[in-house]
Amino acid sequence: MKRQVYLSFDVEEFDMPLEYQFDLSVETQMHIGQLGLDAIQPILADTTSTLFTTANFANHYPAAIKALSAKHEIASHTYYHTAYQTEDLLRSRQALEAIIQQPVTGLRMPRMRPVSMADVSAAGYTYDSSINPTWLPGRYNNFHLPRTIYLEDGMKRIPASVSPGIRIPLFWLSFKNMPYWLYLQLCQQTLAKDGYLCLYFHPWEFTPIESYGLPGYTRRWCGPTLVNRLMRLIKDLSKDADFGTMQTLATSFQPAE
């Protein structure tokens, strides 16, 4: 079987500046998120992906989310990107399903927050992708968790990809800040070891975000230059792998007895 790349985007309101005490209206947060979706259309047109979408964003742009669901998997990013209550797990799934008229089976918590698998299961999901199995200062230390898809309390969990051995994260910040050749090499090593890659980004990264008070390491390679950079990565990875949805990986996963 050919190796697989599971590309995903966290489709959300652009609230990250609030973490750095930069005030941004809800309308502007939504608008920049929508501009991000427009910016990545060249990528979405040619590549299958999973779009972890907040219900809040989807309620603002239902036609766009419905149209994207014809080709891409729509999964839940809970209801709001910042505020969270346990009932948002079910509410977000139901809201997304009402928009796309298809089942929503996957969840990713905003900022990879911890979440109870019992709560995820009770809300009707079949897989969760809220794990970055590495150490990120100030966020989490998940070195003890598996690097690849595993079962926890009956729930299939799909971690974001990290490199074998020392577990260098291959998430959006690494893509922005590593030399391209090194990032590609780590992706290829991980693909060879695990048979698949799970990579994630945010549409708003692909818009000009230099003026919103974000640290330099979060806004490097933003805008059209980042679109071109990701399209280059997709082309390079396509030599060794196909692109698919995370729902496909979850469905095909058979845990060891």
Sequence and secondary structure as in RCSB ss.txt:
>XXXX:A:sequence
MKRQVYLSFDVEEFDMPLEYQFDLSVETQMHIGQLGLDAIQPILADTTSTLFTTANFANHYPAAIKALSAKHEIA
SHTYYHTAYQTEDLLRSRQALEAIIQQPVTGLRMPRMRPVSMADVSAAGYTYDSSINPTWLPGRYNNFHLPRTIY
LEDGMKRIPASVSPGIRIPLFWLSFKNMPYWLYLQLCQQTLAKDGYLCLYFHPWEFTPIESYGLPGYTRRWCGPT
LVNRLMRLIKDLSKDADFGTMQTLATSFQPAE
>XXXX:A:secstr
  EEEEEEEEE    GGGGGT    HHHHHHHHHHHHHHTHHHHHHS  EEEE HHHHHHSHHHHHHHTTTSEEE
E  S SS   TTHHHHHHHHHHHHHSS   EE  GGG    HHHHHHTT SEE     SEETTTEE TTS SS E
EETTEEE    B TTT  B SHHHHHHS HHHHHHHHHHHHHHHSEEEEEE GGGGS  TTS   HHHHTT THH
HHHHHHHHHHHHTTTEEE  HHHHHHH     
